Amino acid sequence: MVLLARTGLRISEALGLQVGDVDFLRGSLRVERQRDSRADGFIPPKTRSSARTVPLGQVVVDELAAHLAMYGGGPDGSIFTDDLGRPLTYTAWKPLWKATGTSYKTHDLRHYAASALIAGGASVKQVQMILGHATAAVTLGVYAHLWPGDDERARTILDAALADCVRTPEVVGRQMHR
């Protein structure tokens, strides 16, 4: 859950992670594949922009390191495996998720990550890159309502830009007649 909530990965992307995708020193992971929810295997990411490098906070780095120390990676390098070391499939994931007793869906954690990024001041472009959206327009289409209106900042910027003009009205006149 920590991985999904702190990175915004889709569950299929998380299940497709392999040990070599995580750079523990730089605090990042590379999304290069996803689990196919309809078959037992890996497929390319959802879109070209879904293949990406995602920054990891120390909490996620520590959680992944602890997970790998406890369970190890699978023979194919998969991070998330079943009791036999096989890559965890979406079908196997569902009952594990239900056993946590949570009422929300894994995709809700993706929205949580996006909301946290926006509330923390991340730009549209940064949220787009982390979530792997094809365009900033896609990100705005889903999350625009979460970016705070900053009327006070706009007032301050405009006041500062116009301060000289107010003090010297002839400057305003010259600028308007250019």
C-alpha positions as CSV (number, residue, x, y, z in Angstrom):
1,M,0.0,0.0,0.0
2,V,2.8,2.4,0.8
3,L,4.3,1.9,-2.6
4,L,1.0,2.7,-4.4
5,A,0.1,5.7,-2.1
6,R,3.5,7.3,-2.4
7,T,4.3,6.7,-6.1
8,G,0.9,6.8,-7.9
9,L,1.8,3.5,-9.7
10,R,-1.0,1.6,-11.2
11,I,-1.4,-1.9,-9.6
12,S,-0.3,-3.5,-12.8
13,E,2.8,-1.4,-12.8
14,A,3.6,-2.3,-9.2
15,L,3.2,-6.0,-9.9
16,G,5.5,-5.7,-12.9
17,L,8.4,-4.2,-10.9
18,Q,11.6,-6.1,-10.7
19,V,14.5,-5.7,-8.3
20,G,16.6,-4.1,-11.0
21,D,14.0,-1.4,-11.6
22,V,14.7,0.2,-8.2
23,D,17.7,2.5,-7.7
24,F,18.0,2.5,-3.9
25,L,20.9,5.0,-3.9
26,R,19.2,7.6,-6.1
27,G,15.7,6.9,-4.6
28,S,13.9,6.2,-7.8
29,L,12.3,3.3,-9.7
30,R,11.8,2.7,-13.4
31,V,8.5,1.6,-14.8
32,E,9.3,-0.6,-17.8
33,R,6.6,-3.2,-17.8
34,Q,3.3,-4.2,-16.2
35,R,1.5,-7.4,-15.2
36,D,-1.0,-8.5,-17.8
37,S,-4.3,-8.8,-15.8
38,R,-5.7,-11.2,-18.4
39,A,-2.7,-13.6,-18.7
40,D,0.2,-14.8,-16.7
41,G,3.0,-12.5,-17.9
42,F,4.4,-9.1,-18.5
43,I,3.4,-6.6,-21.1
44,P,4.7,-3.1,-22.0
45,P,3.4,-0.2,-20.0
46,K,0.0,1.2,-20.8
47,T,1.4,4.0,-23.0
48,R,4.8,5.3,-24.1
49,S,4.7,7.9,-21.4
50,S,3.8,5.3,-18.8
51,A,7.4,4.1,-19.1
52,R,9.0,6.5,-16.7
53,T,11.3,7.0,-13.7
54,V,9.4,7.8,-10.5
55,P,11.1,9.5,-7.6
56,L,10.9,7.6,-4.3
57,G,10.8,9.1,-0.8
58,Q,12.9,7.5,1.9
59,V,9.8,5.8,3.3
60,V,9.2,3.9,0.1
61,V,12.9,3.1,-0.3
62,D,13.0,1.7,3.3
63,E,9.7,-0.3,2.8
64,L,11.0,-1.9,-0.5
65,A,14.4,-2.7,1.1
66,A,12.6,-4.3,4.1
67,H,10.3,-6.2,1.8
68,L,13.2,-7.6,-0.2
69,A,15.2,-8.4,2.9
70,M,12.2,-10.4,4.2
71,Y,11.0,-12.1,1.0
72,G,13.7,-11.7,-1.6
73,G,13.0,-11.3,-5.2
74,G,11.5,-14.0,-7.5
75,P,13.7,-16.1,-9.8
76,D,12.8,-13.7,-12.6
77,G,13.6,-10.7,-10.4
78,S,10.0,-9.8,-9.5
79,I,9.7,-7.8,-6.3
80,F,6.2,-9.1,-5.4
81,T,5.9,-12.8,-5.4
82,D,3.7,-15.6,-4.1
83,D,4.8,-18.2,-1.5
84,L,6.5,-20.2,-4.3
85,G,8.5,-17.2,-5.6
86,R,6.4,-16.7,-8.7
87,P,5.5,-13.2,-9.7
88,L,2.3,-12.1,-8.0
89,T,-0.6,-11.9,-10.5
90,Y,-3.5,-9.5,-10.3
91,T,-5.7,-12.5,-9.6
92,A,-3.6,-13.4,-6.5
93,W,-3.4,-9.8,-5.5
94,K,-7.1,-9.3,-5.1
95,P,-7.7,-11.6,-2.1
96,L,-4.6,-10.2,-0.4
97,W,-6.0,-6.7,-0.9
98,K,-9.4,-7.7,0.4
99,A,-7.7,-9.3,3.5
100,T,-6.4,-5.8,4.5
101,G,-10.0,-4.9,5.2
102,T,-9.8,-1.6,3.3
103,S,-12.9,-0.4,1.5
104,Y,-11.1,1.6,-1.2
105,K,-9.6,0.3,-4.4
106,T,-5.9,0.3,-5.3
107,H,-6.6,3.0,-7.9
108,D,-7.7,5.2,-5.1
109,L,-4.1,5.2,-3.8
110,R,-3.0,6.5,-7.2
111,H,-5.4,9.4,-6.7
112,Y,-4.2,9.9,-3.2
113,A,-0.6,10.2,-4.5
114,A,-1.7,12.8,-7.1
115,S,-3.7,14.7,-4.5
116,A,-0.7,14.8,-2.1
117,L,1.6,16.0,-4.9
118,I,-0.8,18.8,-5.9
119,A,-1.4,19.8,-2.2
120,G,2.4,19.9,-1.8
121,G,2.8,22.4,-4.7
122,A,3.9,20.0,-7.5
123,S,3.4,21.4,-11.0
124,V,1.1,19.9,-13.5
125,K,4.1,18.7,-15.5
126,Q,5.6,17.0,-12.4
127,V,2.4,15.2,-11.6
128,Q,2.0,14.2,-15.3
129,M,5.5,12.7,-15.3
130,I,5.1,10.8,-12.0
131,L,1.8,9.4,-12.9
132,G,2.8,8.6,-16.5
133,H,0.0,10.5,-18.2
134,A,0.5,11.1,-21.9
135,T,-0.1,14.8,-21.7
136,A,-0.5,17.5,-19.1
137,A,-4.0,17.9,-20.5
138,V,-4.8,14.4,-19.3
139,T,-3.5,15.3,-15.8
140,L,-5.6,18.5,-15.8
141,G,-8.6,16.7,-17.0
142,V,-8.6,14.4,-14.0
143,Y,-7.1,16.7,-11.3
144,A,-7.5,20.4,-12.2
145,H,-10.1,20.8,-9.4
146,L,-7.4,20.0,-6.9
147,W,-5.0,22.8,-7.8
148,P,-5.7,25.6,-5.4
149,G,-6.8,29.0,-6.8
150,D,-4.2,31.5,-5.8
151,D,-6.0,34.8,-6.2
152,E,-3.9,36.4,-3.5
153,R,-0.7,35.5,-5.3
154,A,-2.1,36.8,-8.6
155,R,-3.0,40.1,-6.9
156,T,0.5,40.4,-5.5
157,I,2.1,39.8,-8.9
158,L,-0.1,42.2,-10.7
159,D,0.3,44.9,-8.0
160,A,4.1,44.5,-8.2
161,A,4.1,44.7,-12.0
162,L,1.8,47.8,-12.0
163,A,3.3,49.6,-9.0
164,D,5.6,51.8,-11.1
165,C,2.8,52.6,-13.5
166,V,0.6,53.8,-10.8
167,R,3.3,56.1,-9.4
168,T,4.1,57.5,-12.9
169,P,0.9,57.6,-15.0
170,E,2.8,58.8,-18.1
171,V,4.5,55.4,-18.2
172,V,1.1,53.7,-18.5
173,G,0.1,56.0,-21.4
174,R,3.3,55.3,-23.3
175,Q,2.9,51.6,-22.8
176,M,-0.7,51.6,-24.0
177,H,0.2,53.5,-27.2
178,R,3.0,51.3,-28.4
